[in-house]
Amino acid sequence: MKRWYPFWAAAVLGWLAWACLFGFSFTDADEVKSVPKSVRNNPGSYRSHYRYYYHTHTGK
Amino acid sequence: MSSPQCPGCQAPLETRRLDDGIDVDFCPSCYGVWYDVSDLAIDLPLDATRESGRLCPRDGAGLLEGKAAGTEVVADRCPTCGGVWLDAGEVQKLRQALGVDNLVGKGGAQSAPPPLPKKGTTGPHPAAASRPAREKAERASRRAEPRDSSSESNADETYCPTVAHQERVYQHFQTSWPKATFVLGEFPWRVQVGDEAKTRDFIHPPFLISQEVTKEDRTWSHGVYLEPSEVWSGFGLEGAPPEPRGTAPAQPNPHKEDWASVGLWGTVAVAAALGLFILFSASAKRRPVFSGSFAADPAAGAPAAGVPPSPDAAPNAVVTPEFDLAGARPASVRIRTVTNVENSWLFLRFALVNAETDTATHFEREISYYHGVDDGESWSEGSRSDTVYLSGVRPGRYYLLIDPEFDRGASYAVEVTWDQPRIFHLFLASALLLIPFGWVYARMRSFEVSRWAESDHPMTQVSDDEDDE
């Protein structure tokens, strides 16, 4: 273990530096290209077909 | 009322009842024996007494030491109560020297000890008795006196004594009472079947100290653990030694070195992680680039009476003004939403659109908040606010598309911040750095549990219940 720990520590610190610079998130996000420019005038007309529409209700 | 203390080592004395109903006190630590004057069957005057520095366990008076009853055995006697203290082994020596089977008897010291044979007279001397007779006498004496070799009287299990030697403290490992049942080979001392001893092992890995106590002497031995390969090569044996089984008492823990190394590296790594985070946080922009408030209104864009609503209608969808995410490298974007939902929910579909490349990043957030009172106790569930981070967003001009769905009407405010560091990254990195600690500690402890499993002080107790549910 003592031989491998320095490499493990270096990898974790490298990840931390990358996360601090560029950000790291568990948020589920999709990137879609070619969004039509007309969406600014009629935002309701555009909905990504790549997303699954769902929502949950909570509370009593 | 505290129990009387041993005059020799101040450990609490324990009382044992002998076969003839007489109670005597003995020390479970140094195995000395105290006799009250009423317990003694013979008189034990001391010759040429002087203060021994020890105290009587009955009345605290200073004991006097001297040779007992004309023998070479040194005993301690209390000048006030008349009780006698004999160190370990001296009871047997005194019985042998006086030629008696027992020092104790009912009625106290009523008769003088049998006279020692004078020089030149015939008649057997106790020490010169025939071997069977001598062995019989010794067996009888052992039955009469407190017998250490009983499972109930292993006081080391309770007191866990230690031994200090050459600046090391050795922990008690095991006490046993071996008995010779078979003899084969040559020995530098006389060994015969039936010989008994009491052995106590103390460890300070890789070192071990053993004490062996017999009727005649007390021997200390010091040893050091050797790896099987060292033993094999020491004897010049060919091939490899067999694989070891189990854990030896003084076997060094192979994981201790790992523990020390991981501890040092881990401390340095966690400190480095903290330093990195502070450095990057200090240089982060943390710039608010957009802030706006919007409403999710059920009445907005309602179709005229009799006109069916368009399936694509989203009257509450909004497009924010463009904002700049300026910089030389991709960074994180924080989007914080605060609402006024009240026992309802608000579902928001976001799209962060790059105005220059028409590339959108889609994500969805649900915000709900419920609260009430049940049986006089208030409760709440959810939150009115939400924060989401997007990583690796390239610099450029962006705008937000927000399409809400809702249960009832609500208003919400959205704030966008560019290049916002997260302390979550530091916590996650620290946890990852500390995972090996747990692994090494578990292995180190497992080894110690295995080492002490066969000792008088096991680290875990195994239940013997047969009716476990």
Boltz contact constraints between the chains, C-beta under 6 A:
constraints:
  - contact:
      token1: [A, 1]
      token2: [B, 258]
      max_distance: 6.0
  - contact:
      token1: [A, 1]
      token2: [B, 440]
      max_distance: 6.0
  - contact:
      token1: [A, 2]
      token2: [B, 258]
      max_distance: 6.0
  - contact:
      token1: [A, 2]
      token2: [B, 261]
      max_distance: 6.0
  - contact:
      token1: [A, 5]
      token2: [B, 262]
      max_distance: 6.0
  - contact:
      token1: [A, 5]
      token2: [B, 265]
      max_distance: 6.0
  - contact:
      token1: [A, 5]
      token2: [B, 436]
      max_distance: 6.0
  - contact:
      token1: [A, 6]
      token2: [B, 265]
      max_distance: 6.0
  - contact:
      token1: [A, 9]
      token2: [B, 265]
      max_distance: 6.0
  - contact:
      token1: [A, 9]
      token2: [B, 269]
      max_distance: 6.0
  - contact:
      token1: [A, 9]
      token2: [B, 433]
      max_distance: 6.0
  - contact:
      token1: [A, 12]
      token2: [B, 429]
      max_distance: 6.0
  - contact:
      token1: [A, 12]
      token2: [B, 432]
      max_distance: 6.0
  - contact:
      token1: [A, 12]
      token2: [B, 433]
      max_distance: 6.0
  - contact:
      token1: [A, 13]
      token2: [B, 272]
      max_distance: 6.0
  - contact:
      token1: [A, 13]
      token2: [B, 273]
      max_distance: 6.0
  - contact:
      token1: [A, 16]
      token2: [B, 273]
      max_distance: 6.0
  - contact:
      token1: [A, 16]
      token2: [B, 276]
      max_distance: 6.0
  - contact:
      token1: [A, 16]
      token2: [B, 425]
      max_distance: 6.0
  - contact:
      token1: [A, 16]
      token2: [B, 429]
      max_distance: 6.0
  - contact:
      token1: [A, 17]
      token2: [B, 276]
      max_distance: 6.0
  - contact:
      token1: [A, 19]
      token2: [B, 425]
      max_distance: 6.0
  - contact:
      token1: [A, 20]
      token2: [B, 280]
      max_distance: 6.0
  - contact:
      token1: [A, 20]
      token2: [B, 421]
      max_distance: 6.0
  - contact:
      token1: [A, 22]
      token2: [B, 330]
      max_distance: 6.0
  - contact:
      token1: [A, 22]
      token2: [B, 392]
      max_distance: 6.0
  - contact:
      token1: [A, 23]
      token2: [B, 331]
      max_distance: 6.0
  - contact:
      token1: [A, 23]
      token2: [B, 332]
      max_distance: 6.0
  - contact:
      token1: [A, 23]
      token2: [B, 391]
      max_distance: 6.0
  - contact:
      token1: [A, 23]
      token2: [B, 392]
      max_distance: 6.0
  - contact:
      token1: [A, 24]
      token2: [B, 391]
      max_distance: 6.0
  - contact:
      token1: [A, 25]
      token2: [B, 389]
      max_distance: 6.0
  - contact:
      token1: [A, 25]
      token2: [B, 391]
      max_distance: 6.0
  - contact:
      token1: [A, 27]
      token2: [B, 363]
      max_distance: 6.0
  - contact:
      token1: [A, 27]
      token2: [B, 388]
      max_distance: 6.0
  - contact:
      token1: [A, 29]
      token2: [B, 361]
      max_distance: 6.0
  - contact:
      token1: [A, 29]
      token2: [B, 363]
      max_distance: 6.0
  - contact:
      token1: [A, 30]
      token2: [B, 362]
      max_distance: 6.0
  - contact:
      token1: [A, 31]
      token2: [B, 361]
      max_distance: 6.0
  - contact:
      token1: [A, 32]
      token2: [B, 360]
      max_distance: 6.0
  - contact:
      token1: [A, 33]
      token2: [B, 359]
      max_distance: 6.0
  - contact:
      token1: [A, 34]
      token2: [B, 358]
      max_distance: 6.0
  - contact:
      token1: [A, 35]
      token2: [B, 353]
      max_distance: 6.0
  - contact:
      token1: [A, 35]
      token2: [B, 358]
      max_distance: 6.0
  - contact:
      token1: [A, 35]
      token2: [B, 360]
      max_distance: 6.0
  - contact:
      token1: [A, 40]
      token2: [B, 319]
      max_distance: 6.0
  - contact:
      token1: [A, 43]
      token2: [B, 317]
      max_distance: 6.0
  - contact:
      token1: [A, 43]
      token2: [B, 319]
      max_distance: 6.0
  - contact:
      token1: [A, 43]
      token2: [B, 401]
      max_distance: 6.0
  - contact:
      token1: [A, 44]
      token2: [B, 314]
      max_distance: 6.0
  - contact:
      token1: [A, 44]
      token2: [B, 317]
      max_distance: 6.0
  - contact:
      token1: [A, 45]
      token2: [B, 312]
      max_distance: 6.0
  - contact:
      token1: [A, 48]
      token2: [B, 362]
      max_distance: 6.0
  - contact:
      token1: [A, 51]
      token2: [B, 362]
      max_distance: 6.0
  - contact:
      token1: [A, 55]
      token2: [B, 347]
      max_distance: 6.0
  - contact:
      token1: [A, 55]
      token2: [B, 366]
      max_distance: 6.0
  - contact:
      token1: [A, 58]
      token2: [B, 368]
      max_distance: 6.0
  - contact:
      token1: [A, 59]
      token2: [B, 370]
      max_distance: 6.0
  - contact:
      token1: [A, 59]
      token2: [B, 381]
      max_distance: 6.0
